[in-house]
Amino acid sequence: MNRRMYWAAPNTFNDPFDCAPVPDFSGTAREMTLKLRETLRRNFPDMARWEIKRLAKSRLENRDELIDGLRERVEETRRTYGVCCFSERNDHLLMWGHYAESHKGIALRFRTAQLETPHWAPLKVEYSQDRPIVNVAKYENDELIRKTLLIKPEPWSYEQEWRLVNFHDGPGVYHFRPEFLDGIIFGAATSDDLKREIASWVKESRKPVSLYQAELDNRRYELRINLQDEAV
């Protein structure tokens, strides 16, 4: 009722494989040297060129420490980034069972275009049978982020997930603008009291938010999402 969304840290997700790529630092000596120098220049823009070369050489001579540093970088990403999860589907039985208190809760429908801001944009999750390998010698930052945050195990593909990633503020509960939300779906077992409370809030908010009802199909194990009339 207060227009807030929860952004979770990836290390709290219910799948330990989620956002947990395999760190790797294989590559030619030249690839590793150039990439490490590039990273050092980005992190220490005021450092002299000779000092960057010296530091890069020192780190490459301690390969095990470099690998440990990469693992820590992945773990830091899993602790400090905030991720808000969405789905293309609104009628999947398992998601209503897992994420909406056994169909007693609700689902929120958002305008995709409205979710794009200067700080984040919706990113589509990919699904794979194999764990992604993160190689800092060969991938740019955007590719490292994709492999860390946007690849999940194939068994989760039914969710058809999209994610918003908050790189700036991290995990937490944040307000979203009223125009983001354009629909609310009542679960098949949502109580009448909760429906009335939400319908009253929508009416008082004076925003164009449509109400829908998830109903059990009479013949198949499927949900029908029907537009609700104003009387709840």
BELPE-V803500 format. One line per field, one symbol per residue. ss: DSSP state (H for helix, E for strand, - for the rest). A space follows every 10 residues. Layout:
ss = ???
//
This chain:
ss = ---EEEEEEH HH-------- -EEE----HH HHHHHHHHHH HHH-----HH HHHHHHHHHH H-HHHHHHHH HHHHHHHHHH -EEEEEE--- --HHHHHHH- -----EEEEE --HHH----- --EE-EEE-- --EEE----- HHHHHHHHH- EEEHHHHHH- EEEEEE---- -EEEE--HHH EEEEEE---- -HHHHHHHHH HHHHH----E EEEEEE---- --EEEEE--- --
//
